């Protein structure tokens, strides 16, 4: 007993006074570190909660299988009525171009009275060809008529005198018949001479180059002093009535959707002015090389419509009901156009589609979608078929947003 007491006492005596005094304050740093760690953990949790609150979603539980799936924006586009418009290139031309050439013998051009860009009336003289020789021939023929008439008068007088003498027996009936035949021949020669004069005058009149119809002069290919004839080709080209047209080139499928009488709008190249017209004729054949046909769009005269120039034609092809998607949602590869549709298991499935016309709001899908699917709006190029995604509903931006509302009303 005494031995144990002595050892305890000695041990107690050997403990430094500083150590014994510090037992009461050793727990203070530990408590401080615990408080700092708890505050940091709380701040981290608050930051995570704020992130999900601002992102518009909720934190995914740690045990959820889709916690690592990519987040994609989806839209249910519905269906809407689209006014179909075909935008096709074309060439401006005169609707009824009339080449005007030499109808007679021809000769040297004395004067040209019209120029390209002038309006002419039907029968108006456009150019005059020298007719000095033909005029002399006509005058000579007119003199021949006077000679024939004089012979006819003399024959008539001889017949009348003979008729007076036949009653007295001085002239036989045979002489009367001969004189009557002479009179008739002289009258016939007068008619022949008159017909020949009419022919010469008609030939001379054809030396005037006249307009076959009222219209607008497109080309002038003759100058004074030039010698022209029947083989000289067209001296002028006149657009009948000044009417113009656009020869729009359309594909076989597009041509099948058009009909005569539908409205169209034409914008000439280099101009922003629009001209209204309508399709008046559809090509009955298809070019075997280009696989295209021609839609002819009638237009009224306008100075901006210059034949030979290019133009863009917007043809109303009727209205269709289809799904319209932004261009970002429609992808394409060697197999054709497709979109990604999110199914009930939140898997992105590739769906092939057939695209139609391109509108200001997007691309019309005419085959492959009903409009009730959830379509991946963006980032479809980074997905793989069957990949699990986290879909989030989105509204179409800009005009598309207004169109989505319209579809929902349908």
Number of C-alpha atoms within 10 A of each C-alpha: 5 6 7 9 10 11 11 11 10 11 10 11 10 9 10 9 9 8 9 10 9 10 9 9 8 9 10 9 9 9 10 10 11 10 10 10 11 11 11 11 11 10 12 12 11 11 12 11 14 11 14 13 12 9 9 8 10 11 11 12 9 8 7 8 10 15 14 11 14 13 14 20 18 23 24 23 27 23 23 20 14 16 13 20 17 19 18 18 19 25 20 23 22 26 21 15 19 19 16 19 22 22 16 17 13 24 18 17 21 15 17 17 11 16 17 14 13 12 16 22 15 12 13 16 16 20 22 21 27 18 19 9 9 15 14 11 16 19 14 12 19 17 14 19 21 14 16 21 19 15 19 20 15 15 20 18 14 15 20 14 12 18 19 12 13 14 11 9 9 11 15 14 14 9 14 19 12 11 20 19 14 19 20 13 16 22 19 15 18 20 15 15 20 18 14 17 21 15 13 19 16 12 18 22 16 17 23 23 25 22 24 17 16 17 22 23 22 21 18 18 13 19 14 14 14 12 15 18 16 13 10 13 13 16 18 23 21 27 24 21 19 20 19 24 26 31 26 26 21 23 15 16 11 15 19 12 12 18 17 13 13 15 18 21 17 28 20 22 15 10 9 9 10 13 17 15 22 22 23 16 15 18 15 9 11 15 12 8 6 11 13 19 23 21 28 25 29 23 25 14 17 11 6 14 24 17 16 12 15 20 22 20 28 20 23 20 19 15 11 13 14 22 26 28 27 19 14 15 20 23 15 12 7 5 7 11 15 20 24 28 24 24 16 8 9 17 19 26 19 16 14 18 18 13 20 15 16 18 15 8 18 18 20 24 24 17 13 14 20 14 19 12 16 22 28 26 24 17 13 22 13 7 17 13 13 16 13 21 21 17 21 14 14 14 17 20 12 9 11 18 14 13 20 22 14 14 17 12 10 10
